[in-house]
């Protein structure tokens, strides 16, 4: 309370109802908690305040937003962790027989897939595999960020792209919507025909974000934005290289960057040296080699991490967050750098620096 007073932070009163299922305010809660929340609002009137009721596996929240006279109930409450805990408010529909074969993911899995909002940054290679797989899972709310049109060099790896798309200069986001809705006609696909930086509010509204970008700088920016807004970020990427006269080698990675856990800099995947070298080569890199099957392997692995993060079907919270791929042997394994992590916390993105950036008077 003292910290809230000093820093003008929003504050929530939290208490537990010891049962399973969706909790709701008791008679005592209804009479007492609104007054508590209004007292908190007097401390920080420019911030959201309210109360949160927890059950053993769900949540209830009521929020007093700045400028609002009435309390609001959010559409979703999420706890970011491994696994994530999500509570959506709404009726559970009849899932029918379509998803019978994935029912082992949990009785709530389909309801979660229908309500979670997933962002995909970049749809040229791995992103197109991810979009298609999310549709098959039944993920209904997908936001696709890509400002490019389909070119002839995309046809070797962009799932769903057609030769006529090149001739007609079709946007990649249009291909995304077409493929996703062919599988899941009820999907809500938001096409963002620009860089995500030009529409950050749409990224900030996502519950999970997949990154399929080409550069270290783009990865750093996407991860930083997701960390600031407590959004799990799953990065995939591949590269083809050759040493002397040896055969070409394909390598790739899948990294889950989870707020509160090690980030891509902690893992050593991002570094100031790599960013500086990349910046020095700006405009001189040319087209990077890309082929469809490593993109498919990495995208499938990333979707697997996503499904376990949301449903916890493996009941294994120690699954590795940094996986390396050897495209020549077809092997995916925990990256060796995991062994040398000295701290499970992240020093690059402290949790007390989350939320919208603010100017602080020094």
LOTOR-358835 format. One record per residue (C-alpha): x, y, z; residue in one letter. Coordinates in steps of 0.2 Angstrom, whole numbers, padded with zeros to 4 digits, always signed. Layout:
BEGIN
XYZA
...
This chain:
BEGIN
+0000+0000+0000X
+0014+0012+0004X
+0023+0008-0012X
+0006+0011-0022X
+0005+0028-0013X
+0023+0033-0016X
+0023+0028-0035X
+0004+0031-0039X
+0003+0013-0044X
-0014+0004-0047X
-0018-0009-0033X
-0029-0024-0032X
-0037-0032-0016X
-0034-0051-0018X
-0042-0065-0008X
-0045-0084-0010X
-0061-0094-0011X
-0056-0112-0007X
-0065-0122-0021X
-0062-0126-0039X
-0071-0118-0054X
-0076-0100-0058X
-0077-0090-0042X
-0089-0076-0039X
-0091-0062-0026X
-0100-0068-0010X
-0113-0058-0001X
-0099-0051+0010X
-0088-0047-0005X
-0102-0038-0014X
-0105-0027+0001X
-0087-0023+0006X
-0075-0025-0009X
-0082-0010-0019X
-0078+0001-0005X
-0060-0006-0004X
-0058-0003-0022X
-0064+0015-0022X
-0052+0018-0007X
-0038+0012-0018X
-0044+0023-0032X
-0042+0038-0021X
-0024+0034-0019X
-0021+0032-0038X
-0035+0039-0048X
-0026+0039-0064X
-0023+0020-0063X
-0034+0005-0064X
-0039-0002-0047X
-0050-0016-0041X
-0052-0033-0033X
-0047-0051-0038X
-0055-0067-0031X
-0045-0083-0034X
-0052-0101-0033X
-0040-0116-0034X
-0040-0115-0053X
-0049-0100-0059X
-0052-0081-0056X
-0065-0067-0054X
-0060-0049-0057X
-0068-0032-0055X
-0059-0016-0061X
-0062+0002-0058X
-0054+0010-0073X
-0049+0028-0074X
-0064+0039-0079X
-0077+0026-0077X
-0091+0027-0064X
-0095+0008-0064X
-0084-0007-0061X
-0080-0017-0076X
-0077-0036-0078X
-0063-0040-0089X
-0065-0053-0103X
-0050-0063-0098X
-0038-0065-0083X
-0022-0073-0086X
-0007-0078-0075X
+0009-0079-0084X
+0020-0094-0079X
+0023-0111-0084X
+0010-0116-0087X
-0001-0101-0090X
-0017-0100-0081X
-0031-0092-0091X
-0049-0088-0086X
-0061-0082-0100X
-0079-0076-0096X
-0092-0084-0107X
-0102-0100-0111X
-0093-0115-0116X
-0100-0121-0133X
-0102-0139-0139X
-0085-0143-0147X
-0093-0157-0157X
-0083-0172-0165X
-0070-0161-0174X
-0058-0161-0160X
-0061-0178-0152X
-0044-0184-0156X
-0035-0170-0146X
-0046-0171-0131X
-0032-0178-0121X
-0025-0160-0120X
-0038-0157-0106X
-0056-0154-0104X
-0054-0135-0105X
-0042-0136-0119X
-0054-0132-0133X
-0062-0118-0123X
-0045-0110-0121X
-0040-0112-0140X
-0057-0104-0144X
-0054-0089-0133X
-0035-0086-0133X
-0028-0072-0144X
-0012-0076-0153X
-0001-0065-0163X
+0011-0070-0177X
+0024-0058-0182X
+0030-0062-0200X
+0021-0074-0211X
+0034-0078-0224X
+0041-0095-0219X
+0038-0102-0202X
+0024-0091-0198X
+0013-0098-0212X
+0016-0116-0204X
+0011-0109-0187X
-0005-0100-0194X
-0011-0116-0202X
-0007-0127-0187X
-0016-0115-0175X
-0032-0116-0187X
-0031-0135-0186X
-0030-0134-0167X
-0046-0123-0166X
-0037-0107-0161X
-0050-0094-0167X
-0042-0077-0163X
-0026-0074-0173X
-0018-0057-0177X
-0005-0058-0191X
+0008-0044-0193X
+0016-0043-0210X
+0018-0029-0222X
+0025-0039-0237X
+0017-0045-0253X
+0019-0063-0260X
+0034-0063-0272X
+0041-0078-0283X
+0055-0081-0270X
+0041-0085-0257X
+0033-0099-0266X
+0046-0112-0260X
+0041-0110-0242X
+0025-0100-0239X
+0011-0112-0235X
-0004-0108-0245X
+0004-0096-0257X
-0001-0099-0275X
+0007-0093-0292X
-0007-0082-0295X
-0003-0073-0279X
+0013-0067-0286X
+0005-0060-0302X
-0009-0051-0292X
+0003-0045-0278X
-0007-0052-0265X
-0003-0048-0247X
+0004-0061-0236X
-0009-0057-0223X
-0022-0061-0236X
-0014-0078-0239X
-0014-0081-0220X
-0033-0077-0218X
-0037-0088-0233X
-0028-0103-0227X
-0034-0101-0209X
-0052-0099-0214X
-0052-0113-0226X
-0048-0124-0211X
-0058-0114-0198X
-0072-0103-0206X
-0076-0096-0189X
-0059-0089-0186X
-0057-0071-0182X
-0041-0066-0192X
-0035-0048-0189X
-0024-0044-0204X
-0011-0030-0199X
-0003-0025-0216X
+0011-0016-0207X
+0025-0018-0195X
+0019-0022-0177X
+0028-0006-0171X
+0015+0004-0181X
+0001-0005-0172X
+0008-0009-0155X
-0009-0009-0147X
-0014-0025-0157X
+0002-0034-0151X
-0001-0029-0133X
-0019-0037-0134X
-0012-0054-0138X
-0010-0068-0125X
+0005-0076-0134X
+0015-0070-0148X
+0025-0080-0161X
+0040-0072-0169X
+0046-0077-0186X
+0058-0063-0190X
+0075-0062-0199X
+0086-0051-0189X
+0093-0050-0171X
+0087-0032-0170X
+0069-0037-0174X
+0069-0051-0161X
+0076-0039-0148X
+0062-0027-0151X
+0048-0040-0151X
+0054-0048-0136X
+0056-0032-0126X
+0038-0027-0131X
+0031-0043-0125X
+0041-0043-0109X
+0035-0026-0105X
+0017-0032-0107X
+0019-0049-0099X
+0016-0059-0115X
+0025-0075-0118X
+0035-0074-0134X
+0040-0089-0144X
+0054-0086-0157X
+0059-0097-0171X
+0073-0096-0184X
+0084-0105-0196X
+0100-0102-0205X
+0111-0111-0218X
+0130-0109-0217X
+0145-0117-0224X
+0163-0119-0217X
+0177-0120-0231X
+0172-0134-0243X
+0161-0144-0231X
+0143-0147-0235X
+0131-0134-0231X
+0123-0135-0214X
+0106-0130-0208X
+0104-0125-0190X
+0089-0117-0181X
+0081-0113-0164X
+0065-0112-0155X
+0065-0101-0139X
+0051-0098-0127X
+0054-0081-0119X
+0043-0081-0103X
+0042-0065-0092X
+0051-0068-0076X
+0061-0082-0084X
+0078-0081-0094X
+0076-0071-0110X
+0086-0073-0126X
+0100-0062-0120X
+0101-0073-0104X
+0103-0088-0115X
+0116-0080-0125X
+0106-0080-0141X
+0105-0061-0142X
+0121-0051-0138X
+0127-0033-0140X
+0141-0041-0152X
+0129-0049-0163X
+0118-0034-0164X
+0133-0023-0168X
+0139-0035-0182X
+0122-0036-0189X
+0120-0017-0189X
+0137-0015-0198X
+0131-0026-0212X
+0115-0017-0214X
+0110-0017-0232X
+0123-0029-0237X
+0116-0046-0231X
+0106-0050-0246X
+0093-0064-0247X
+0096-0077-0234X
+0094-0096-0239X
+0077-0103-0233X
+0068-0119-0237X
+0052-0126-0232X
+0056-0142-0221X
+0066-0134-0207X
+0053-0120-0206X
+0040-0134-0204X
+0050-0143-0191X
+0053-0127-0181X
+0036-0121-0182X
+0028-0138-0176X
+0040-0138-0162X
+0035-0120-0157X
+0017-0124-0158X
+0020-0139-0147X
+0028-0127-0134X
+0013-0116-0136X
+0000-0130-0133X
+0009-0136-0117X
+0011-0119-0111X
-0008-0116-0112X
-0015-0133-0108X
-0001-0141-0097X
-0005-0158-0105X
+0012-0165-0101X
+0011-0159-0083X
+0030-0155-0085X
+0034-0138-0080X
+0053-0141-0083X
+0052-0143-0102X
+0067-0133-0110X
+0064-0116-0116X
+0078-0116-0128X
+0079-0129-0141X
+0092-0131-0155X
+0089-0139-0172X
+0102-0148-0183X
+0094-0149-0200X
+0107-0161-0207X
+0104-0174-0194X
+0086-0170-0190X
+0089-0169-0172X
+0081-0156-0160X
+0087-0155-0142X
+0090-0144-0127X
+0103-0131-0132X
+0119-0133-0123X
+0119-0116-0116X
+0105-0121-0104X
+0118-0130-0094X
+0127-0114-0091X
+0113-0103-0084X
+0118-0097-0067X
+0101-0089-0063X
+0083-0094-0067X
+0078-0075-0066X
+0081-0062-0079X
+0091-0047-0076X
+0088-0039-0093X
+0069-0037-0090X
+0065-0034-0072X
+0047-0037-0067X
+0046-0020-0059X
+0048-0012-0076X
+0032-0019-0084X
+0018-0009-0092X
+0017+0006-0103X
+0033+0017-0103X
+0033+0032-0092X
+0044+0048-0090X
+0051+0049-0073X
+0057+0066-0067X
+0075+0064-0060X
